[in-house]
Amino acid sequence: MSIDTETARRVAKLARIKVEEDALPALAQEFSAILGFIEQLNEVDVEGVEPMTSVTPQRLKRREDVVTDGSQPQAVLSNAPDAREGFFAVPKVVE
């Protein structure tokens, strides 16, 4: 696929990139090269290939999903502008 200068100008405008008029032909060539590479990738047979998230086979570390109080309620409440009886105190907003 070939990108012309006018298309390169539109893409630059949509991307909010300021491109000088004399640099547009080079940008159009770069876009054409990128699209050519994508066309090459589309020709690769990937039938039966599992999708992967990394090039190295690894499993993410997991932890048991348990609810805790955080073990530091006083440290958390020390950040509150107003705390009463172990809770954040907020102004009343409902009449």
Backbone as JSON Lines, residues from 0, in Angstrom:
{"i":0,"aa":"M","n":[0.85,-1.18,0.0],"ca":[0.0,0.0,0.0],"c":[0.89,1.23,0.0]}
{"i":1,"aa":"S","n":[0.52,2.19,-0.79],"ca":[1.31,3.41,-0.92],"c":[0.55,4.6,-0.33]}
{"i":2,"aa":"I","n":[1.24,5.37,0.47],"ca":[0.66,6.56,1.09],"c":[1.18,7.78,0.35]}
{"i":3,"aa":"D","n":[0.27,8.65,-0.05],"ca":[0.71,9.87,-0.73],"c":[0.91,11.0,0.29]}
{"i":4,"aa":"T","n":[1.43,12.11,-0.17],"ca":[1.75,13.24,0.69],"c":[0.51,13.82,1.36]}
{"i":5,"aa":"E","n":[-0.59,13.85,0.63],"ca":[-1.82,14.4,1.21],"c":[-2.33,13.54,2.36]}
{"i":6,"aa":"T","n":[-2.25,12.22,2.22],"ca":[-2.66,11.33,3.3],"c":[-1.73,11.49,4.51]}
{"i":7,"aa":"A","n":[-0.44,11.64,4.25],"ca":[0.52,11.86,5.34],"c":[0.19,13.16,6.07]}
{"i":8,"aa":"R","n":[-0.19,14.18,5.32],"ca":[-0.57,15.46,5.93],"c":[-1.8,15.28,6.83]}
{"i":9,"aa":"R","n":[-2.8,14.52,6.35],"ca":[-4.01,14.27,7.15],"c":[-3.71,13.5,8.41]}
{"i":10,"aa":"V","n":[-2.87,12.46,8.3],"ca":[-2.52,11.65,9.47],"c":[-1.77,12.51,10.49]}
{"i":11,"aa":"A","n":[-0.87,13.34,10.03],"ca":[-0.13,14.22,10.94],"c":[-1.08,15.19,11.63]}
{"i":12,"aa":"K","n":[-2.06,15.7,10.9],"ca":[-3.02,16.62,11.51],"c":[-3.88,15.89,12.54]}
{"i":13,"aa":"L","n":[-4.34,14.68,12.21],"ca":[-5.15,13.91,13.15],"c":[-4.38,13.55,14.41]}
{"i":14,"aa":"A","n":[-3.07,13.31,14.25],"ca":[-2.23,12.96,15.39],"c":[-1.72,14.2,16.12]}
{"i":15,"aa":"R","n":[-2.09,15.36,15.63],"ca":[-1.66,16.63,16.22],"c":[-0.13,16.75,16.23]}
{"i":16,"aa":"I","n":[0.48,16.33,15.11],"ca":[1.93,16.41,14.95],"c":[2.23,17.48,13.91]}
{"i":17,"aa":"K","n":[3.07,18.44,14.28],"ca":[3.44,19.48,13.33],"c":[4.55,18.95,12.43]}
{"i":18,"aa":"V","n":[4.26,18.86,11.15],"ca":[5.22,18.38,10.16],"c":[5.4,19.47,9.12]}
{"i":19,"aa":"E","n":[6.65,19.86,8.91],"ca":[6.94,20.86,7.9],"c":[6.61,20.31,6.51]}
{"i":20,"aa":"E","n":[6.28,21.21,5.6],"ca":[5.86,20.82,4.25],"c":[6.94,20.01,3.52]}
{"i":21,"aa":"D","n":[8.19,20.35,3.73],"ca":[9.26,19.64,3.02],"c":[9.54,18.25,3.63]}
{"i":22,"aa":"A","n":[9.02,17.98,4.82],"ca":[9.21,16.67,5.46],"c":[8.08,15.7,5.16]}
{"i":23,"aa":"L","n":[7.02,16.17,4.52],"ca":[5.87,15.31,4.23],"c":[6.2,14.14,3.3]}
{"i":24,"aa":"P","n":[6.99,14.33,2.23],"ca":[7.3,13.16,1.38],"c":[8.04,12.06,2.13]}
{"i":25,"aa":"A","n":[8.96,12.42,3.01],"ca":[9.68,11.41,3.79],"c":[8.74,10.7,4.75]}
{"i":26,"aa":"L","n":[7.82,11.46,5.35],"ca":[6.84,10.86,6.25],"c":[5.93,9.89,5.49]}
{"i":27,"aa":"A","n":[5.53,10.28,4.29],"ca":[4.69,9.4,3.48],"c":[5.44,8.11,3.15]}
{"i":28,"aa":"Q","n":[6.73,8.2,2.88],"ca":[7.53,7.0,2.6],"c":[7.61,6.11,3.84]}
{"i":29,"aa":"E","n":[7.79,6.72,5.01],"ca":[7.84,5.94,6.24],"c":[6.52,5.22,6.49]}
{"i":30,"aa":"F","n":[5.41,5.93,6.29],"ca":[4.1,5.3,6.45],"c":[3.93,4.14,5.48]}
{"i":31,"aa":"S","n":[4.36,4.31,4.25],"ca":[4.26,3.25,3.26],"c":[5.1,2.05,3.67]}
{"i":32,"aa":"A","n":[6.29,2.29,4.21],"ca":[7.15,1.19,4.65],"c":[6.51,0.43,5.82]}
{"i":33,"aa":"I","n":[5.91,1.17,6.74],"ca":[5.25,0.53,7.89],"c":[4.08,-0.32,7.43]}
{"i":34,"aa":"L","n":[3.27,0.23,6.54],"ca":[2.13,-0.54,6.03],"c":[2.57,-1.75,5.22]}
{"i":35,"aa":"G","n":[3.68,-1.61,4.5],"ca":[4.23,-2.75,3.76],"c":[4.65,-3.87,4.7]}
{"i":36,"aa":"F","n":[5.27,-3.49,5.83],"ca":[5.67,-4.49,6.82],"c":[4.45,-5.17,7.42]}
{"i":37,"aa":"I","n":[3.4,-4.42,7.68],"ca":[2.17,-5.0,8.22],"c":[1.56,-5.97,7.22]}
{"i":38,"aa":"E","n":[1.61,-5.64,5.94],"ca":[1.11,-6.56,4.92],"c":[1.92,-7.85,4.91]}
{"i":39,"aa":"Q","n":[3.25,-7.74,5.13],"ca":[4.09,-8.94,5.22],"c":[3.67,-9.79,6.41]}
{"i":40,"aa":"L","n":[3.4,-9.16,7.53],"ca":[2.99,-9.91,8.72],"c":[1.65,-10.62,8.5]}
{"i":41,"aa":"N","n":[0.76,-10.0,7.73],"ca":[-0.53,-10.62,7.45],"c":[-0.4,-11.89,6.62]}
{"i":42,"aa":"E","n":[0.72,-12.06,5.91],"ca":[0.93,-13.24,5.08],"c":[1.42,-14.44,5.87]}
{"i":43,"aa":"V","n":[1.84,-14.23,7.11],"ca":[2.38,-15.31,7.93],"c":[1.24,-16.23,8.38]}
{"i":44,"aa":"D","n":[1.47,-17.54,8.25],"ca":[0.47,-18.52,8.66],"c":[0.57,-18.72,10.17]}
{"i":45,"aa":"V","n":[-0.47,-18.34,10.89],"ca":[-0.49,-18.47,12.35],"c":[-1.56,-19.46,12.8]}
{"i":46,"aa":"E","n":[-1.99,-20.3,11.9],"ca":[-3.01,-21.3,12.23],"c":[-2.47,-22.24,13.29]}
{"i":47,"aa":"G","n":[-3.22,-22.38,14.39],"ca":[-2.83,-23.28,15.45],"c":[-1.81,-22.72,16.43]}
{"i":48,"aa":"V","n":[-1.43,-21.46,16.28],"ca":[-0.47,-20.85,17.2],"c":[-1.25,-20.16,18.31]}
{"i":49,"aa":"E","n":[-0.93,-20.53,19.54],"ca":[-1.61,-19.94,20.7],"c":[-1.18,-18.49,20.88]}
{"i":50,"aa":"P","n":[-2.11,-17.59,21.21],"ca":[-1.72,-16.22,21.53],"c":[-0.84,-16.21,22.78]}
{"i":51,"aa":"M","n":[0.1,-15.27,22.84],"ca":[0.97,-15.22,24.0],"c":[1.1,-13.79,24.51]}
{"i":52,"aa":"T","n":[1.4,-13.67,25.78],"ca":[1.56,-12.35,26.37],"c":[3.01,-11.97,26.54]}
{"i":53,"aa":"S","n":[3.92,-12.93,26.37],"ca":[5.34,-12.68,26.54],"c":[6.11,-13.66,25.67]}
{"i":54,"aa":"V","n":[7.35,-13.32,25.35],"ca":[8.16,-14.23,24.55],"c":[8.75,-15.35,25.39]}
{"i":55,"aa":"T","n":[8.74,-15.18,26.7],"ca":[9.21,-16.23,27.59],"c":[8.01,-16.84,28.31]}
{"i":56,"aa":"P","n":[7.94,-18.16,28.36],"ca":[6.79,-18.78,29.04],"c":[6.92,-18.61,30.55]}
{"i":57,"aa":"Q","n":[6.08,-17.81,31.11],"ca":[6.11,-17.61,32.55],"c":[4.69,-17.42,33.05]}
{"i":58,"aa":"R","n":[4.49,-17.75,34.28],"ca":[3.17,-17.6,34.89],"c":[3.27,-16.47,35.9]}
{"i":59,"aa":"L","n":[2.26,-15.63,35.92],"ca":[2.25,-14.54,36.87],"c":[2.11,-15.06,38.29]}
{"i":60,"aa":"K","n":[2.79,-14.38,39.2],"ca":[2.67,-14.76,40.6],"c":[1.27,-14.45,41.07]}
{"i":61,"aa":"R","n":[0.72,-15.35,41.83],"ca":[-0.63,-15.17,42.33],"c":[-0.62,-15.28,43.84]}
{"i":62,"aa":"R","n":[-1.57,-14.63,44.44],"ca":[-1.72,-14.74,45.88],"c":[-3.17,-15.08,46.18]}
{"i":63,"aa":"E","n":[-3.39,-15.62,47.34],"ca":[-4.74,-15.97,47.73],"c":[-5.54,-14.7,47.93]}
{"i":64,"aa":"D","n":[-6.77,-14.69,47.46],"ca":[-7.63,-13.52,47.55],"c":[-8.4,-13.56,48.86]}
{"i":65,"aa":"V","n":[-7.84,-12.9,49.87],"ca":[-8.49,-12.87,51.18],"c":[-8.69,-11.43,51.6]}
{"i":66,"aa":"V","n":[-9.76,-11.2,52.34],"ca":[-10.07,-9.87,52.83],"c":[-9.4,-9.7,54.19]}
{"i":67,"aa":"T","n":[-8.65,-8.61,54.34],"ca":[-8.02,-8.31,55.63],"c":[-8.31,-6.86,55.99]}
{"i":68,"aa":"D","n":[-7.99,-6.51,57.2],"ca":[-8.21,-5.13,57.62],"c":[-6.99,-4.27,57.32]}
{"i":69,"aa":"G","n":[-5.95,-4.84,56.74],"ca":[-4.75,-4.1,56.4],"c":[-3.73,-4.05,57.52]}
{"i":70,"aa":"S","n":[-4.12,-4.46,58.7],"ca":[-3.23,-4.54,59.85],"c":[-2.64,-3.21,60.28]}
{"i":71,"aa":"Q","n":[-3.16,-2.11,59.79],"ca":[-2.64,-0.81,60.22],"c":[-3.72,0.26,60.19]}
{"i":72,"aa":"P","n":[-4.82,0.06,60.9],"ca":[-5.91,1.04,60.84],"c":[-5.51,2.42,61.37]}
{"i":73,"aa":"Q","n":[-4.64,2.47,62.36],"ca":[-4.24,3.79,62.9],"c":[-3.43,4.57,61.88]}
{"i":74,"aa":"A","n":[-2.57,3.9,61.12],"ca":[-1.76,4.58,60.11],"c":[-2.66,5.1,58.99]}
{"i":75,"aa":"V","n":[-3.68,4.34,58.63],"ca":[-4.6,4.79,57.58],"c":[-5.41,5.98,58.06]}
{"i":76,"aa":"L","n":[-5.93,5.9,59.28],"ca":[-6.76,6.99,59.81],"c":[-5.95,8.23,60.12]}
{"i":77,"aa":"S","n":[-4.64,8.11,60.24],"ca":[-3.82,9.3,60.5],"c":[-3.82,10.25,59.3]}
{"i":78,"aa":"N","n":[-4.17,9.76,58.13],"ca":[-4.25,10.6,56.93],"c":[-5.58,11.34,56.81]}
{"i":79,"aa":"A","n":[-6.55,10.95,57.61],"ca":[-7.89,11.53,57.5],"c":[-7.92,12.91,58.16]}
{"i":80,"aa":"P","n":[-8.61,13.87,57.51],"ca":[-8.75,15.17,58.15],"c":[-9.6,15.1,59.41]}
{"i":81,"aa":"D","n":[-10.54,14.13,59.45],"ca":[-11.4,13.98,60.61],"c":[-11.74,12.49,60.75]}
{"i":82,"aa":"A","n":[-11.3,11.87,61.84],"ca":[-11.58,10.46,62.1],"c":[-12.19,10.33,63.49]}
{"i":83,"aa":"R","n":[-13.26,9.53,63.57],"ca":[-13.94,9.31,64.86],"c":[-14.24,7.83,65.02]}
{"i":84,"aa":"E","n":[-13.95,7.3,66.18],"ca":[-14.27,5.92,66.55],"c":[-13.77,4.9,65.53]}
{"i":85,"aa":"G","n":[-12.6,5.14,64.96],"ca":[-12.01,4.19,64.02],"c":[-12.53,4.29,62.6]}
{"i":86,"aa":"F","n":[-13.23,5.4,62.26],"ca":[-13.78,5.57,60.91],"c":[-13.44,6.96,60.38]}
{"i":87,"aa":"F","n":[-13.49,7.13,59.07],"ca":[-13.38,8.45,58.46],"c":[-14.68,9.2,58.74]}
{"i":88,"aa":"A","n":[-14.57,10.43,59.18],"ca":[-15.76,11.25,59.42],"c":[-15.9,12.22,58.25]}
{"i":89,"aa":"V","n":[-17.1,12.27,57.67],"ca":[-17.35,13.16,56.53],"c":[-18.56,14.02,56.84]}
{"i":90,"aa":"P","n":[-18.65,15.18,56.2],"ca":[-19.8,16.03,56.47],"c":[-21.1,15.41,55.92]}
{"i":91,"aa":"K","n":[-22.17,15.72,56.56],"ca":[-23.47,15.23,56.14],"c":[-23.86,15.92,54.82]}
{"i":92,"aa":"V","n":[-24.27,15.13,53.83],"ca":[-24.63,15.71,52.54],"c":[-26.09,15.5,52.19]}
{"i":93,"aa":"V","n":[-26.82,14.73,52.97],"ca":[-28.23,14.48,52.73],"c":[-29.04,15.18,53.8]}
{"i":94,"aa":"E","n":[-30.01,15.92,53.41],"ca":[-30.85,16.65,54.37],"c":[-31.98,15.78,54.84]}
